[in-house]
């Protein structure tokens, strides 16, 4: 009977966690909400719901990204931080958004336990089971010509890198 009670409790906890995750994914990303506002709000939300110290680095001002890119980057940041909170046993995380010459790149890093033995992601390879959030992210990015990588950090922990093709508009001075 004790095992049944433990199983019921584990199921309740899993359902609670699933509801939180689905709730986060359903949070609307307002049409006029730019990443320079959305990402700090996301980071603040994760700081409040976890014990993580999260460091955010991003360009100042509006990046003038297409809505599809904004949504893909926001959801990647959301999924990356969710995975850090849920799986990494980390105390610190870093979220970086940067514009490169022909792409925009988002990185989510942590100082946690790292990836399971033999688990790495580069290009289009994902483990056959599980990883539904990563699989959804990968599919969304592929539709936009982007890519993602998931790898161990040399310092310990994990690094998720998402890249989307994007050339910032150059304004003539």
Secondary structure, DSSP 8 states (H G I E B T S, - for coil): -HHHHHHHHHHHHHHHHHHHHHHHHHS---TT--HHHHHHHHHHHHHHHSS-EEEEE--SS-----HHHHHHHHHHHHHHHHHIIIII--SEEEEEEEE-SSEEEEEEEE-SS---TT--EETT---SSS-HHHHHHHHHHHHTT-EEEEEE-TTSSEEEEEEEE--------
